[in-house]
Amino acid sequence: WLGVLVLPMVAQAQSTASEVSQWRLERADDGVYLSATLQFALPELAEDALYKGIPMFFVAETQVLQDRWYWSDRQVAASSRYWRLSYQPLTRRWRLSTSPAPFAETGLGVVLGQNFDDLRDAVSAMQRISRWKIADAGEIDADVAYMVNFRFRLDMSQLPRPMQIGAVGSAGWSLMVTRNQRLV
């Protein structure tokens, strides 16, 4: 009986595992580029909020750290990319907006927006990161080893205040994908 009760929980935990399935760091003449394919499922509470018309915010962050034996590692570059996923109930369409800066209430700034008919298509577009420039050539030395830390997460700080209070410490809102790799 224990196997019958535990097996569905293990299968569910494996199906909701978040990981980076494809990962590529590329050094070019003008900097360092990251390409990745993320595998994750939206948290159930986030998906429910999306269908109610509340936008969800996501952020991908990278750090390029220089190894130092005498002190802690030195950060030489950092980059962030932000997404806002929202559902338009009247048109029954999904809107995915991408920005290099956090979304502001004013609506000003450079934002790339795409429309989708299905939630899976919108999430799939978010899961593919292609040739994202994470460091300039002037920040990276050719003969030094670096560590690249990557993190993709649900950005709780941009949710409406009542949702932030209810989501603190709740496992139903957690979405985190991380990857670390040495850049040689």
N, C-alpha and C positions, 0 to 999 in steps of 0.2 A: 504494500500500500504506500509505503514511503516513496518508492520509485515512481508510482503513478502520480503522486502529489507534487514531487519535486521536478519531474521532467518538463511539465509545461512552463514552470518558472524559469528553468535553465534555458529553454528554447526562446522564451520571450526576452531574457537578458541578452542572449546572443543576437537576436534579431534587431535589438535597439543599440547595439554596440556602435560607437562612433570611432572612425578611423580615417586615415589618409591612405587611399588605395594606390594612387599613383603620385609620385613625387619626383620633381626634377629641379635642381638648382643649376643655373647656367651662368658662367662668367663670360661676359661679352666686353667689347672695347669700351662701351659707355656705362657699364655697371653690372650688377648682379640681378638676374631674373628668376622668378619662382613660377613654376607651373605645377598644379596639383589637382587631384580629383578627390573630393571628400565624400565619405559615406556616412550619412547620419539620417535619423528619422526625427521629424519635428516632435517635440514633447506634446503630449495629448492636450494639456491645458493651453499651450500656445496655439495649437491648431483650432481649438474651440474658441479662443478669443479672436482669432483671425476671421472665423466664420461669422462672428458677431460684429465685425467691422472695425476691430481694434488693430492697428498696424503693429507688427513685430519688427524689432530692430536687431541686426546682427553685425558683428565686427570681426574682421580678421586682422591680426597684429603680428608683425615680425620684428625681431631684434637680431642684429648682427653683432656678435660679441668677439672681441679679440682676446685670445688666451694670454694670460700673464701669470708667470710662475711666482712672482713676488707679491702679488696683491690680487684682489678680486678682478674678474674679467671686465674689460672696458667696453662699453657700448659704443660702437662706431657708426651705426645706422639703425634707424627704426622707421617703420612704415605701417600705416593702417588703411584699411578699406572698409567702408560701411555700406550696409544694405538695409532698405526698408521694404518690407513685404506687406502689402495690404490687399484687402478684398473689397471690390466695389459691388455691393448688393444689387443695385439697380441694373447694372449691365452684366452682372455675374461674371466679371473678369477679374483677374489677379494683376496687380501692378507691382513690379520689382524695380526699385530705384537704387542706383549705385552712386556712391560719392566718396571722394578722398577725405572728406571732413565730416564730423558728426552733423546730423540733420538738425537744422534750426527751425524754430517756430515761424520765422519770417518768410521762409521759402526761398531766400536768396542763396546763391551759390551755384556751383557747377554740379549738375546731377544728370546721370543717364537713366532714362526710364524705359521699361519694356512692359508690354501687356501680354498676358497669357490667358488661355481659355481654361486651363486646368492647374490645380495646385501643384501636382507632381512636376509639371513642366517648369513652373516658377522655381521650385526648390532645386530641380536639376540644373537650372541656369546658375543658381547660387553655389552649387557644389563644384562647378568647374572654374578654376582660376587659371588663366592663361597668360604667360609672359608678363607677370606683375613685377615692375621694377622696384626692388626692395633696397637697393643701395646704388649710389653713384660711383663711377670709376675713381673719382678723387678720394673717396672714403676708404677704398680697399687697396691694400698693398699686394703685389703679386706674390711675394715670397713669405707671407704670413698666413698662418692657419686661423680660421674663424669658426665660430659655432653659430648656426642659424636656428633660432627658436621661433616656432610658428604656433599660433593659437587662434582658433575660430570659436566664437561663443555667441550665445544669445545675450544681447546687451540690455540688461535689466534697468540701467540708469536712464534710458530714454522712454521707458514705458510710463503711462499715466501714474501719478502718485498713489492712488488707491491700489493699483495693481502691484506696485513696488512693495508696499507694506505687506500685502498678502502673500507675495512670492518669496520673501526673504526666508531662507532656510528650507524651502519646500523642494523636495526632490522632483516634483512634477514639472518644474520649470527648467531643470538643468539640461544644458546642451553645451558640450565642450569637446573640441577636437584639437589635439596637440601633436606636434612632431618636432623633433630636434635632430639636426644633422650637421656634421662637420663639413665646412667648405674649404677645400684644399686648392 
